[in-house]
Amino acid sequence: MSNSERFVKVGEKSIGDGFPVYVIAEIGINHNGSVELAKKMIAGASAAGVDAVKFQKRTPELCVPKDQWNIERDTPWGRMTYIDYRHKVEFGIDEYDEIDKFCKSHGISWLASCWDETAVDFINKYDVPFFKVPSACLTDHKLIMKTKVTGKPVMISTGMSTIEEIETTINLMGFENLMVAHATSTYPCKVSELNLNVIKSYRENYPDTPIGYSGHEVGLSPTWAAVTLGANFVERHITLDRSMWGTDQAASVEIGGFIRLVQNIRDIEQALGDGVKRIYESEMSSRIKLRRVK
């Protein structure tokens, strides 16, 4: 176990300083309502060495404003109202039972971002390692407290939020079992708007809290940079094909990309070392030959 106080126990693993970076593959609604597509992404994430996959859980009647219910839109299933579309891509008890069983068979954890209080009750029936509060819900204090009273660790994402809003939510929740993710809520996000140094600011402001990064950019290098800046966890959207239908697909990473993402994160962790300058045994022959000193 790490000597640092900056860690939170999540299931059988820990997130924080001194522990491997916890990698989350956000499936979200990239499954487009298909359990089979979700399974393919879970299997790919597991093969890549991801720690957990994440879904999004909504109660459509609570999350969609009534004035938008009957607005029609084109979908892969034809033209339908927005409320019908939201139901089309929403998994229920049968689907999540299947997902839960499939994840266990692949040795990977799963969890969900809950967008309403009913969704919290639904997901809490499963043995998820922690809950995620999406950026859009950071100021929904009733939802925040509903999530907190589950007793599970809570990860909050801070995209589209002022520092005052973030502080208010953190003061409400307290620091116990809290994790904070830096994010910019644009899909996909311009590199110039990622502002990764916020990770360092969060680490300074919240010294006992695991800090991470939820990325929505195109490409992998900013996520690797987040690790070098001290991110204890990283989250990226996963997809089978970035050209698939859906609002999050373009800001997602395909399976091959996730394999590279995780492999290079593990290399970066080793390469960063402990910060103590030393001479390695492998350097000694060069030292003796080139400096002529023993």
C-alpha positions as CSV (number, residue, x, y, z in Angstrom):
1,M,0.0,0.0,0.0
2,S,1.1,3.5,-0.7
3,N,2.4,5.8,2.1
4,S,0.5,8.6,0.5
5,E,-2.8,9.8,1.9
6,R,-3.9,10.5,-1.7
7,F,-5.8,7.3,-2.5
8,V,-9.3,5.8,-2.5
9,K,-10.1,2.1,-2.3
10,V,-12.4,1.0,-5.2
11,G,-13.3,-2.6,-5.1
12,E,-10.2,-4.7,-5.0
13,K,-8.0,-1.9,-6.3
14,S,-6.9,1.6,-5.1
15,I,-6.7,4.9,-7.0
16,G,-4.1,7.4,-6.0
17,D,-0.4,8.2,-5.6
18,G,1.8,5.1,-5.4
19,F,-0.7,3.0,-7.3
20,P,-0.9,2.2,-11.0
21,V,-3.0,4.8,-13.0
22,Y,-6.6,3.5,-13.1
23,V,-7.8,3.4,-16.7
24,I,-11.5,3.7,-17.5
25,A,-13.0,3.0,-20.9
26,E,-16.2,5.1,-21.2
27,I,-18.7,3.1,-23.3
28,G,-21.4,5.6,-22.4
29,I,-24.0,5.2,-25.1
30,N,-21.6,4.3,-27.9
31,H,-23.3,0.9,-27.9
32,N,-26.4,2.5,-29.6
33,G,-28.7,0.3,-27.6
34,S,-27.0,-3.0,-28.5
35,V,-25.8,-5.3,-25.8
36,E,-23.8,-7.2,-28.4
37,L,-21.9,-4.0,-29.4
38,A,-21.4,-3.3,-25.7
39,K,-19.9,-6.8,-25.2
40,K,-17.4,-6.3,-28.0
41,M,-16.2,-3.0,-26.4
42,I,-16.0,-4.7,-23.0
43,A,-13.9,-7.5,-24.5
44,G,-11.7,-5.1,-26.3
45,A,-11.2,-3.0,-23.2
46,S,-10.3,-6.1,-21.2
47,A,-7.8,-7.2,-23.8
48,A,-6.2,-3.7,-23.6
49,G,-5.7,-4.0,-19.9
50,V,-8.3,-1.4,-18.9
51,D,-9.4,-1.4,-15.2
52,A,-13.1,-0.6,-15.7
53,V,-15.7,0.2,-18.4
54,K,-18.3,2.8,-17.7
55,F,-21.8,3.3,-18.9
56,Q,-24.4,6.1,-18.6
57,K,-27.7,5.5,-16.9
58,R,-30.6,7.9,-17.3
59,T,-34.4,7.8,-16.6
60,P,-35.5,9.5,-19.8
61,E,-38.6,11.1,-18.4
62,L,-36.5,12.8,-15.7
63,C,-33.5,13.8,-17.8
64,V,-35.2,15.0,-21.0
65,P,-37.0,18.4,-20.6
66,K,-40.7,17.9,-21.5
67,D,-40.5,20.5,-24.2
68,Q,-38.0,18.3,-26.0
69,W,-39.9,15.0,-25.7
70,N,-41.7,15.2,-29.0
71,I,-39.0,16.9,-31.1
72,E,-38.3,14.5,-34.0
73,R,-34.8,13.5,-35.1
74,D,-33.3,11.1,-37.6
75,T,-31.7,8.0,-36.0
76,P,-30.4,4.6,-37.2
77,W,-33.9,3.3,-36.5
78,G,-35.6,5.9,-38.5
79,R,-37.2,9.2,-37.6
80,M,-38.6,9.2,-34.0
81,T,-39.2,11.6,-31.1
82,Y,-36.4,12.4,-28.8
83,I,-38.0,10.7,-25.8
84,D,-38.4,7.5,-27.9
85,Y,-34.8,7.7,-29.0
86,R,-33.6,8.1,-25.4
87,H,-35.5,4.9,-24.4
88,K,-34.0,3.2,-27.5
89,V,-30.4,3.7,-26.3
90,E,-31.2,3.1,-22.6
91,F,-30.3,-0.3,-21.1
92,G,-32.6,-1.9,-18.5
93,I,-32.4,-4.6,-15.9
94,D,-32.0,-7.5,-18.4
95,E,-29.2,-5.7,-20.3
96,Y,-27.3,-4.8,-17.2
97,D,-27.6,-8.3,-15.8
98,E,-26.0,-9.5,-18.9
99,I,-23.3,-6.8,-18.8
100,D,-22.6,-7.6,-15.2
101,K,-22.1,-11.3,-15.9
102,F,-20.0,-10.6,-19.0
103,C,-17.7,-8.2,-17.2
104,K,-17.2,-10.7,-14.4
105,S,-16.3,-13.4,-17.0
106,H,-13.6,-11.0,-18.4
107,G,-12.2,-9.9,-15.1
108,I,-13.1,-6.3,-15.6
109,S,-15.1,-3.9,-13.4
110,W,-18.0,-1.8,-14.6
111,L,-19.8,1.2,-13.3
112,A,-22.1,4.0,-14.6
113,S,-22.5,7.8,-14.6
114,C,-26.0,8.3,-13.1
115,W,-27.9,11.3,-14.4
116,D,-30.8,11.2,-11.9
117,E,-31.7,9.8,-8.5
118,T,-33.7,6.9,-9.8
119,A,-30.7,5.9,-11.9
120,V,-28.6,5.8,-8.7
121,D,-31.0,3.4,-7.1
122,F,-30.9,1.2,-10.2
123,I,-27.1,1.0,-10.5
124,N,-26.7,0.6,-6.7
125,K,-28.3,-2.8,-7.0
126,Y,-25.1,-4.0,-8.6
127,D,-21.7,-4.3,-6.9
128,V,-20.1,-1.4,-8.8
129,P,-16.7,-0.2,-7.3
130,F,-17.7,3.5,-7.3
131,F,-20.1,6.0,-8.9
132,K,-19.3,8.8,-11.4
133,V,-21.1,12.1,-11.4
134,P,-20.9,13.6,-14.9
135,S,-19.9,17.2,-15.5
136,A,-23.4,18.1,-16.5
137,C,-24.7,17.1,-13.1
138,L,-22.0,18.8,-10.9
139,T,-24.5,21.4,-9.6
140,D,-27.3,19.0,-9.0
141,H,-26.8,18.8,-5.3
142,K,-29.7,16.5,-4.6
143,L,-28.2,14.0,-7.0
144,I,-24.8,14.5,-5.5
145,M,-26.1,13.7,-2.0
146,K,-28.1,10.7,-3.3
147,T,-24.9,9.3,-4.8
148,K,-22.9,10.0,-1.6
149,V,-25.2,8.2,0.7
150,T,-24.7,5.0,-1.2
151,G,-21.5,4.8,0.8
152,K,-19.5,4.0,-2.4
153,P,-16.6,6.2,-3.5
154,V,-17.7,9.0,-5.8
155,M,-15.8,10.5,-8.8
156,I,-16.9,13.9,-10.0
157,S,-16.0,15.4,-13.4
158,T,-15.5,19.1,-13.6
159,G,-16.1,20.1,-17.2
160,M,-18.2,23.1,-18.0
161,S,-17.9,24.2,-14.3
162,T,-16.5,27.3,-12.5
163,I,-14.1,26.9,-9.7
164,E,-16.8,28.2,-7.4
165,E,-19.3,25.5,-8.5
166,I,-16.6,22.9,-8.0
167,E,-15.7,24.1,-4.5
168,T,-19.4,24.2,-3.5
169,T,-19.9,20.6,-4.6
170,I,-16.7,19.4,-2.9
171,N,-17.7,21.2,0.4
172,L,-21.1,19.5,0.2
173,M,-19.6,16.1,-0.4
174,G,-16.5,16.2,1.8
175,F,-13.2,14.7,0.9
176,E,-13.8,11.1,2.1
177,N,-14.0,8.7,-0.8
178,L,-13.9,11.6,-3.3
179,M,-12.1,11.6,-6.6
180,V,-11.9,14.7,-8.9
181,A,-11.5,14.6,-12.7
182,H,-10.4,17.5,-14.8
183,A,-12.3,17.7,-18.1
184,T,-13.4,20.1,-20.9
185,S,-16.9,19.2,-22.0
186,T,-16.5,19.6,-25.8
187,Y,-16.8,16.6,-28.1
188,P,-14.3,16.5,-29.6
189,C,-12.2,19.1,-27.7
190,K,-9.6,21.4,-29.3
191,V,-6.1,20.7,-27.9
192,S,-5.8,24.4,-27.1
193,E,-8.8,24.0,-24.7
194,L,-7.6,21.0,-22.7
195,N,-5.7,23.0,-20.1
196,L,-4.0,20.0,-18.7
197,N,-2.1,22.1,-16.1
198,V,-5.4,22.2,-14.1
199,I,-4.4,18.7,-13.0
200,K,-1.4,20.2,-11.2
201,S,-3.7,22.9,-9.7
202,Y,-6.1,20.3,-8.4
203,R,-3.3,18.3,-6.9
204,E,-2.1,21.4,-5.1
205,N,-5.6,22.5,-4.0
206,Y,-6.8,19.0,-2.9
207,P,-3.6,17.2,-1.6
208,D,-5.5,14.2,-0.1
209,T,-7.8,13.6,-3.1
210,P,-7.0,11.4,-6.2
211,I,-7.0,13.7,-9.2
212,G,-7.6,12.4,-12.8
213,Y,-8.4,13.3,-16.3
214,S,-11.5,12.7,-18.4
215,G,-10.4,13.4,-22.0
216,H,-12.6,14.1,-25.1
217,E,-9.9,15.0,-27.5
218,V,-8.9,13.3,-30.7
219,G,-5.6,11.4,-30.3
220,L,-3.8,9.9,-27.3
221,S,-0.8,12.2,-26.5
222,P,-2.8,14.6,-24.2
223,T,-3.9,11.6,-22.0
224,W,-0.3,10.5,-21.7
225,A,0.7,14.0,-20.8
226,A,-2.0,14.0,-18.1
227,V,-0.3,11.0,-16.6
228,T,3.1,12.8,-16.5
229,L,1.3,15.7,-14.7
230,G,0.2,13.4,-11.9
231,A,-3.2,12.0,-13.0
232,N,-4.1,9.1,-10.8
233,F,-6.8,7.9,-13.2
234,V,-7.7,8.6,-16.8
235,E,-11.0,8.1,-18.7
236,R,-11.5,8.0,-22.4
237,H,-14.5,7.1,-24.5
238,I,-14.2,3.8,-26.3
239,T,-15.7,2.7,-29.6
240,L,-15.5,0.0,-32.2
241,D,-15.4,2.5,-35.0
242,R,-15.2,6.3,-34.8
243,S,-17.4,6.6,-37.9
244,M,-20.3,4.9,-36.1
245,W,-23.5,6.9,-35.5
246,G,-23.6,8.8,-32.2
247,T,-22.6,12.1,-30.7
248,D,-19.6,10.8,-28.7
249,Q,-18.0,8.5,-31.4
250,A,-15.7,11.2,-32.9
251,A,-14.2,11.9,-29.5
252,S,-13.7,8.2,-28.8
253,V,-10.7,5.8,-29.1
254,E,-10.9,2.5,-31.0
255,I,-9.8,-0.8,-29.5
256,G,-6.3,-0.6,-31.1
257,G,-5.9,2.9,-29.8
258,F,-6.8,1.7,-26.3
259,I,-4.2,-1.0,-26.5
260,R,-1.5,1.6,-27.2
261,L,-3.0,4.0,-24.6
262,V,-2.7,1.5,-21.8
263,Q,0.7,0.1,-22.9
264,N,2.2,3.5,-23.0
265,I,0.7,4.6,-19.7
266,R,2.5,1.6,-18.1
267,D,5.7,2.6,-19.8
268,I,5.4,6.2,-18.6
269,E,4.8,5.1,-15.1
270,Q,8.0,3.1,-15.1
271,A,9.9,5.8,-16.9
272,L,8.9,8.5,-14.4
273,G,10.7,6.7,-11.5
274,D,10.9,8.1,-8.0
275,G,12.7,11.3,-8.6
276,V,15.9,10.3,-6.7
277,K,19.0,10.7,-8.9
278,R,21.2,7.6,-8.8
279,I,23.8,5.8,-11.0
280,Y,22.3,2.5,-12.3
281,E,24.4,-0.6,-12.5
282,S,23.8,-0.6,-16.3
283,E,25.7,2.7,-16.5
284,M,28.8,1.6,-14.8
285,S,30.6,0.2,-17.8
286,S,30.1,3.4,-19.7
287,R,31.1,5.4,-16.6
288,I,34.4,3.4,-16.3
289,K,35.1,3.5,-20.1
290,L,34.2,7.1,-20.9
291,R,35.2,8.8,-17.6
292,R,38.0,6.5,-16.7
293,V,36.9,6.5,-13.1
294,K,35.9,3.7,-10.9
